[in-house]
């Protein structure tokens, strides 16, 4: 999911300013990209994010964009699925497609000597996908298998129920996979329409890294994307309105343990208090064994093997969420402790020691993750998707370092209120009342 990609972008971009120089490139045809040159090995990576992703779904066609994305590599132009895969393999290249709520992501990696041929194959997939009936049915079967699997996965059930309660009639409320019923009804014309809604030059964000110069990248971009329409046929969705209310939903599931998902209000990446919330989250539940929730629930009481929280910063809506699993008899106590820690940070803030430890970690461990041209290209496109400026890599650590204990206290008071926390429990928790009608949903429709 691209929300995860954006979060990844936030957690890995922290290399020293001198370690990376990002160039802004404009092709002869006017296509923009960000580039990091690295000529140490003859290898180039491209990352394309088409903004909007599965949120651009047509009404009544949930799952069409996902099915379309999964079928793009199943043949293009005169090449059927087998011939296309063989052509990519013969070049030693890698081409992949992924779909999320916020973006349709395309990744390409190729040796310099084969870069132009690999680009031509990717251009063919983007502009002339075959959408053969046999390929559609093969990918449809894969999607249906995923949907069936998720219907028997308590973590997936919890996530879908939370999304449904959080986002109302926004696309965020339902899975990008669609349902068994919606996917079964999709045909080739639906995939063509889905492609035209998403794949267009007005919504593509591009990162490139490796053995390629700006002068070489510009014409390559025109070759790759020049055949796409200038504008997509679907408008960007409106911002989602968070509809969560405080309380507990229990979905009956025959298991000795209960899956717990919880969420409350979050904030967007461009919010002035975002980095304060980022640091606060690390202290509260995002810092692994050093976090307060892990200390209270695991280390002190042994109620769970693990608990974590994160800021879910989607383009169209945001939450502050968390999750854990525990034996049924430990759930009631666990929920009480989560609420207490949620409110304690809002009322007491954080200590200087906690703050300094968090900032040391958050500014120190990221460079270790910033390695490889594929990762760099993906980060560059994700930065643009998130709306970060091109000099973000030079200022990100400074913004973390500038967070004060008072900043954390203010954002915690604004967002952390246990009365606003919604818990979704999938299991048979003891001591937690089951509201009428909260049975396991039928995820096959």
C-alpha positions as CSV (number, residue, x, y, z in Angstrom):
1,X,0.0,0.0,0.0
2,X,1.3,3.4,-0.9
3,X,0.5,4.7,2.6
4,X,3.1,2.3,3.8
5,X,5.4,3.5,1.1
6,X,5.1,7.1,2.2
7,X,5.7,6.0,5.8
8,X,8.8,4.1,4.5
9,X,9.9,7.2,2.8
10,X,9.7,9.1,6.0
11,X,11.7,6.5,7.9
12,X,14.5,6.0,5.4
13,X,15.2,9.4,4.1
14,X,17.7,10.8,6.5
15,X,21.1,10.5,4.9
16,X,23.6,13.3,5.3
17,X,23.1,16.1,2.8
18,X,26.4,15.4,1.1
19,X,25.5,11.8,0.5
20,X,22.9,12.4,-2.1
21,X,22.3,15.1,-4.8
22,X,18.9,15.1,-6.4
23,X,18.6,16.6,-9.9
24,X,15.3,17.8,-11.3
25,X,15.1,16.7,-14.9
26,X,12.6,17.8,-17.6
27,X,12.3,15.8,-20.7
28,X,12.1,17.4,-24.2
29,X,8.4,16.5,-24.0
30,X,7.9,18.2,-20.7
31,X,7.9,15.1,-18.4
32,X,9.5,15.8,-15.0
33,X,11.5,13.4,-12.9
34,X,14.0,13.4,-10.0
35,X,17.3,11.8,-10.5
36,X,20.2,10.6,-8.4
37,X,23.2,9.6,-10.5
38,X,25.5,6.8,-9.5
39,X,27.9,5.5,-12.1
40,X,29.7,3.0,-9.8
41,X,27.8,0.1,-11.4
42,X,26.1,-0.2,-14.8
43,X,22.6,-0.4,-13.5
44,X,19.6,1.9,-13.6
45,X,16.3,1.9,-11.6
46,X,13.1,3.7,-12.4
47,X,10.1,4.2,-10.1
48,X,6.8,5.6,-11.3
49,X,3.9,6.4,-9.0
50,X,0.6,7.3,-10.7
51,X,-1.2,9.4,-8.1
52,X,-4.7,8.3,-7.1
53,X,-4.2,4.6,-7.4
54,X,-7.2,2.5,-6.4
55,X,-9.0,5.6,-5.0
56,X,-9.8,6.4,-8.7
57,X,-12.1,3.4,-8.9
58,X,-15.3,3.9,-10.9
59,X,-18.5,3.5,-8.9
60,X,-19.5,-0.2,-8.7
61,X,-16.2,-1.4,-10.1
62,X,-14.2,-2.0,-7.0
63,X,-11.2,-4.2,-7.8
64,X,-11.0,-3.1,-11.4
65,X,-7.8,-1.1,-11.0
66,X,-6.2,-3.8,-9.0
67,X,-7.1,-6.4,-11.6
68,X,-5.9,-4.1,-14.4
69,X,-2.5,-3.5,-12.6
70,X,-2.1,-7.2,-12.2
71,X,-2.7,-7.8,-15.9
72,X,-0.4,-5.1,-17.3
73,X,2.6,-7.5,-17.4
74,X,0.5,-10.3,-18.9
75,X,1.4,-9.4,-22.5
76,X,1.6,-6.2,-24.5
77,X,1.6,-5.3,-28.2
78,X,2.4,-8.4,-30.3
79,X,3.8,-10.2,-27.2
80,X,1.5,-12.5,-25.3
81,X,2.1,-13.1,-21.6
82,X,4.7,-15.8,-22.1
83,X,6.6,-13.9,-24.8
84,X,6.5,-10.7,-22.8
85,X,7.9,-12.4,-19.7
86,X,10.6,-14.1,-21.7
87,X,11.6,-10.8,-23.3
88,X,12.1,-9.2,-19.9
89,X,14.0,-12.2,-18.6
90,X,16.3,-12.3,-21.6
91,X,17.3,-8.7,-20.8
92,X,18.0,-9.6,-17.2
93,X,15.6,-6.8,-16.3
94,X,12.9,-6.6,-13.7
95,X,9.5,-4.9,-14.2
96,X,6.7,-4.9,-11.6
97,X,3.4,-3.3,-10.9
98,X,1.7,-2.7,-7.5
99,X,-1.5,-1.0,-6.5
100,X,-2.4,0.9,-3.3
101,X,-5.1,3.3,-2.2
102,X,-3.0,6.3,-3.2
103,X,-0.9,5.2,-6.1
104,X,-0.3,2.7,-8.9
105,X,3.4,2.0,-8.6
106,X,5.6,0.8,-11.4
107,X,9.2,-0.3,-10.9
108,X,11.9,-1.1,-13.5
109,X,15.5,-2.2,-13.0
110,X,17.9,-2.9,-15.9
111,X,21.6,-3.1,-16.8
112,X,22.8,0.0,-18.6
113,X,23.4,-2.0,-21.8
114,X,19.8,-3.2,-21.8
115,X,18.1,-0.1,-20.4
116,X,16.6,1.1,-23.7
117,X,15.2,-2.3,-24.6
118,X,13.7,-2.7,-21.1
119,X,12.2,0.8,-21.3
120,X,10.6,-0.2,-24.6
121,X,9.0,-3.2,-23.0
122,X,7.7,-1.2,-20.1
123,X,6.3,1.5,-22.5
124,X,4.5,-1.3,-24.4
125,X,3.0,-2.6,-21.2
126,X,1.8,0.9,-20.1
127,X,0.4,2.0,-23.5
128,X,-0.6,-1.3,-25.3
129,X,-1.5,-3.9,-22.8
130,X,-3.3,-6.8,-24.4
131,X,-5.7,-7.7,-21.7
132,X,-6.2,-11.2,-23.2
133,X,-9.1,-13.2,-21.9
134,X,-6.8,-16.0,-20.7
135,X,-4.6,-13.5,-18.8
136,X,-7.6,-11.8,-17.2
137,X,-8.9,-15.1,-16.0
138,X,-5.5,-16.2,-14.6
139,X,-5.1,-12.9,-12.7
140,X,-8.7,-12.9,-11.6
141,X,-8.2,-16.4,-10.1
142,X,-5.2,-15.1,-8.2
143,X,-7.2,-12.2,-6.8
144,X,-10.1,-14.4,-5.8
145,X,-7.7,-16.7,-4.0
146,X,-6.4,-13.6,-2.0
147,X,-10.0,-12.6,-1.2
148,X,-10.8,-16.1,0.1
149,X,-7.7,-16.2,2.1
150,X,-8.4,-12.8,3.7
151,X,-11.9,-13.9,4.6
152,X,-10.2,-16.5,6.9
153,X,-7.5,-14.2,8.3
154,X,-8.5,-12.5,11.5
155,X,-5.9,-9.7,10.9
156,X,-7.4,-8.9,7.5
157,X,-10.9,-9.1,9.0
158,X,-9.9,-6.6,11.7
159,X,-8.3,-4.2,9.1
160,X,-11.3,-4.3,6.8
161,X,-13.7,-3.6,9.6
162,X,-11.6,-0.7,10.9
163,X,-11.4,0.7,7.4
164,X,-15.2,0.4,6.9
165,X,-15.9,2.2,10.1
166,X,-13.3,4.9,9.5
167,X,-14.0,6.0,5.9
168,X,-17.6,5.7,5.1
169,X,-18.2,5.8,1.4
170,X,-14.7,6.8,0.5
171,X,-12.6,4.2,-1.5
172,X,-10.4,3.9,1.6
173,X,-13.3,2.0,3.3
174,X,-12.9,-1.1,1.1
175,X,-10.1,-3.3,-0.1
176,X,-8.3,-2.5,-3.3
177,X,-8.9,-6.2,-4.2
178,X,-12.6,-5.7,-4.4
179,X,-14.9,-8.5,-3.4
180,X,-15.5,-11.9,-4.9
181,X,-18.7,-10.6,-6.4
182,X,-17.3,-7.3,-7.8
183,X,-14.2,-9.0,-9.3
184,X,-16.3,-11.8,-10.9
185,X,-18.3,-9.2,-12.8
186,X,-15.3,-7.4,-14.3
187,X,-14.5,-7.7,-18.0
188,X,-11.9,-6.5,-20.5
189,X,-13.8,-3.2,-21.1
190,X,-13.6,-2.5,-17.4
191,X,-9.9,-3.0,-17.4
192,X,-9.4,-0.6,-20.3
193,X,-11.6,2.0,-18.6
194,X,-9.6,1.5,-15.3
195,X,-6.3,2.0,-17.2
196,X,-7.5,5.2,-18.7
197,X,-8.6,6.5,-15.2
198,X,-5.1,6.0,-13.8
199,X,-2.3,5.8,-16.3
200,X,-1.8,9.4,-17.6
201,X,1.0,11.9,-17.8
202,X,-0.7,14.4,-15.6
203,X,-0.5,12.2,-12.5
204,X,2.8,10.4,-12.8
205,X,5.7,11.0,-10.4
206,X,9.1,9.7,-11.4
207,X,12.3,8.8,-9.6
208,X,15.4,7.5,-11.3
209,X,18.7,6.4,-9.8
210,X,21.9,4.8,-11.1
211,X,24.0,4.8,-14.2
212,X,22.1,7.4,-16.2
213,X,22.7,11.1,-16.8
214,X,20.1,13.8,-17.0
215,X,20.7,14.2,-20.7
216,X,20.0,10.5,-21.1
217,X,17.0,10.3,-18.8
218,X,15.0,13.0,-20.6
219,X,14.6,11.3,-24.0
220,X,14.1,7.9,-22.2
221,X,11.1,9.4,-20.3
222,X,9.5,10.6,-23.5
223,X,10.0,7.1,-25.0
224,X,8.5,5.5,-21.9
225,X,5.5,7.8,-21.3
226,X,5.0,9.8,-24.5
227,X,2.3,7.3,-25.6
228,X,0.1,7.8,-22.5
229,X,-2.8,10.3,-22.6
230,X,-2.1,13.7,-21.2
231,X,-4.9,13.5,-18.6
232,X,-6.6,10.6,-16.8
233,X,-10.4,10.2,-17.2
234,X,-11.1,10.2,-13.5
235,X,-10.8,13.2,-11.2
236,X,-8.9,12.9,-7.9
237,X,-11.2,11.9,-5.0
238,X,-12.2,14.3,-2.4
239,X,-10.4,14.1,1.0
240,X,-11.9,11.4,3.2
241,X,-13.7,12.3,6.4
242,X,-12.7,10.2,9.4
243,X,-15.9,8.7,10.8
244,X,-14.4,6.7,13.7
245,X,-16.1,7.0,17.0
246,X,-14.7,5.7,20.3
247,X,-15.7,2.3,21.5
248,X,-15.2,-1.4,20.9
249,X,-16.3,-3.7,18.1
250,X,-16.0,-7.4,18.8
251,X,-16.2,-9.8,15.9
252,X,-16.6,-13.4,17.0
253,X,-13.8,-15.7,15.9
254,X,-13.1,-19.1,17.3
255,X,-9.5,-18.8,18.5
256,X,-7.6,-18.9,21.8
257,X,-6.3,-15.4,21.1
258,X,-7.8,-12.1,19.9
259,X,-6.5,-9.8,17.2
260,X,-6.7,-6.2,18.3
261,X,-6.7,-3.2,15.9
262,X,-7.1,0.3,17.2
263,X,-7.2,3.8,15.6
264,X,-7.9,7.4,16.3
265,X,-7.4,10.7,14.5
266,X,-4.1,11.3,12.7
267,X,-2.7,14.3,10.8
268,X,-1.4,14.9,7.2
269,X,2.3,15.1,6.3
270,X,2.1,18.9,5.7
271,X,0.7,19.6,9.1
272,X,3.0,21.9,11.1
273,X,2.9,19.4,14.0
274,X,3.6,16.3,11.9
275,X,7.2,15.8,13.1
276,X,6.2,16.3,16.7
277,X,3.6,13.5,16.2
278,X,6.3,11.4,14.4
279,X,8.5,11.6,17.5
280,X,5.6,11.1,19.9
281,X,4.6,8.0,18.0
282,X,8.1,6.5,18.4
283,X,7.9,7.0,22.1
284,X,4.4,5.8,22.5
285,X,4.3,2.6,20.4
286,X,6.5,2.9,17.3
287,X,9.9,2.4,18.9
288,X,9.8,-1.4,19.4
289,X,11.0,-2.5,22.8
290,X,11.8,1.0,23.8
291,X,8.2,2.2,23.4
292,X,5.9,2.8,26.3
293,X,3.2,0.4,25.2
294,X,5.7,-2.4,24.8
295,X,7.1,-1.7,28.2
296,X,3.7,-1.7,29.9
297,X,2.1,-4.6,28.1
298,X,4.9,-6.9,27.3
299,X,7.9,-6.2,29.6
300,X,6.0,-5.5,32.8
301,X,3.0,-7.7,32.5
302,X,3.6,-10.3,29.7
303,X,0.2,-9.6,28.1
304,X,1.4,-9.8,24.5
305,X,4.5,-10.7,22.4
306,X,4.3,-7.3,20.7
307,X,2.3,-4.1,20.2
308,X,3.0,-1.3,17.9
309,X,1.6,2.0,16.6
310,X,2.1,4.1,13.5
311,X,0.9,7.2,11.7
312,X,-1.1,6.2,8.7
313,X,-0.6,9.2,6.4
314,X,-2.7,8.5,3.3
315,X,-3.0,11.2,0.7
316,X,-6.8,11.6,1.3
317,X,-7.1,10.7,5.0
318,X,-5.0,9.9,8.1
319,X,-5.2,7.9,11.3
320,X,-3.0,7.2,14.3
321,X,-3.3,3.4,14.6
322,X,-1.9,0.4,16.3
323,X,-2.3,-3.4,16.7
324,X,-1.5,-6.4,18.8
325,X,-2.6,-9.9,19.6
326,X,-3.1,-11.5,23.0
327,X,-4.8,-14.4,24.7
328,X,-8.5,-13.9,25.1
329,X,-8.2,-13.6,28.9
330,X,-5.7,-10.7,28.6
331,X,-7.6,-8.5,26.2
332,X,-9.7,-6.5,28.7
333,X,-6.6,-5.5,30.7
334,X,-4.7,-4.7,27.5
335,X,-7.3,-2.3,26.3
336,X,-7.3,-0.5,29.7
337,X,-3.5,-0.1,29.5
338,X,-3.6,1.2,25.9
339,X,-6.2,3.8,26.9
340,X,-4.1,4.8,29.9
341,X,-0.9,5.2,27.9
342,X,-2.9,7.1,25.2
343,X,-4.1,9.6,27.8
344,X,-0.9,9.7,29.8
345,X,1.1,11.1,26.9
346,X,-1.6,13.7,26.4
347,X,-1.6,14.8,30.0
348,X,2.1,14.4,31.0
349,X,3.9,14.6,27.7
350,X,7.4,13.0,27.5
351,X,10.6,13.3,29.5
352,X,13.7,14.9,28.1
353,X,15.4,11.5,28.3
354,X,12.7,9.9,26.2
355,X,12.7,12.7,23.7
356,X,16.5,12.6,23.3
357,X,16.6,8.9,22.9
358,X,13.9,9.0,20.3
359,X,15.6,11.7,18.3
360,X,18.9,10.0,18.5
361,X,17.4,6.8,17.1
362,X,15.2,8.5,14.4
363,X,18.1,10.5,13.1
364,X,20.7,7.8,13.4
365,X,19.4,4.6,12.0
366,X,18.0,5.8,8.7
367,X,21.2,6.0,6.6
368,X,21.7,2.3,7.1
369,X,18.5,1.7,5.2
370,X,19.2,4.1,2.3
371,X,21.1,1.7,0.1
372,X,20.6,0.5,-3.5
373,X,19.4,2.3,-6.6
374,X,16.1,0.6,-6.5
375,X,15.3,1.9,-3.1
376,X,16.6,5.4,-4.0
377,X,14.4,5.6,-7.1
378,X,11.3,4.4,-5.1
379,X,12.0,7.0,-2.4
380,X,12.4,9.8,-4.9
381,X,8.9,9.1,-6.4
382,X,7.4,8.6,-3.0
383,X,8.8,12.0,-1.8
384,X,7.0,13.6,-4.7
385,X,3.8,11.7,-4.0
386,X,4.0,12.9,-0.4
387,X,4.5,16.5,-1.5
388,X,8.0,16.8,0.0
389,X,10.4,19.4,-1.5
390,X,13.4,18.3,-3.4
391,X,15.7,19.3,-0.5
392,X,13.9,17.2,2.0
393,X,16.9,14.9,2.4
394,X,18.9,17.9,3.6
395,X,16.3,19.1,6.1
396,X,14.5,16.0,7.4
397,X,16.9,15.4,10.4
398,X,16.8,19.0,11.3
399,X,13.1,18.9,11.6
400,X,13.3,15.9,13.9
401,X,16.0,17.5,16.0
402,X,13.9,20.7,16.4
403,X,11.0,18.9,18.1
404,X,10.7,19.8,21.8
405,X,9.0,18.2,24.7
406,X,6.4,21.0,24.5
407,X,5.8,20.3,20.8
408,X,5.1,16.6,21.7
409,X,2.8,17.6,24.5
410,X,0.8,19.9,22.3
411,X,0.3,17.4,19.5
412,X,-0.5,14.7,22.0
413,X,-3.2,16.9,23.6
414,X,-4.6,17.6,20.2
415,X,-4.8,14.0,19.0
416,X,-4.5,11.5,21.8
417,X,-7.8,11.0,23.5
418,X,-8.8,7.5,24.5
419,X,-12.5,8.4,24.2
420,X,-11.8,8.7,20.5
421,X,-10.1,5.4,20.1
422,X,-12.0,2.7,18.2
423,X,-11.0,-0.9,19.0
424,X,-11.8,-3.8,16.6
425,X,-11.3,-7.2,18.2
426,X,-11.4,-10.4,16.3
427,X,-11.6,-13.4,18.6
428,X,-13.4,-14.3,21.8
429,X,-12.1,-11.8,24.3
430,X,-13.0,-12.3,28.0
431,X,-14.5,-9.4,29.9
432,X,-15.3,-7.4,26.8
433,X,-19.0,-7.1,25.9
434,X,-20.0,-8.2,22.4
435,X,-22.3,-5.7,20.8
436,X,-25.4,-7.1,19.1
437,X,-24.8,-7.9,15.4
438,X,-21.0,-7.7,15.6
439,X,-20.5,-11.1,14.0
440,X,-17.7,-11.9,11.5
441,X,-18.6,-10.1,8.3
442,X,-19.1,-11.9,5.0
443,X,-16.0,-10.8,3.0
444,X,-16.8,-12.8,0.0
445,X,-19.5,-10.4,-1.4
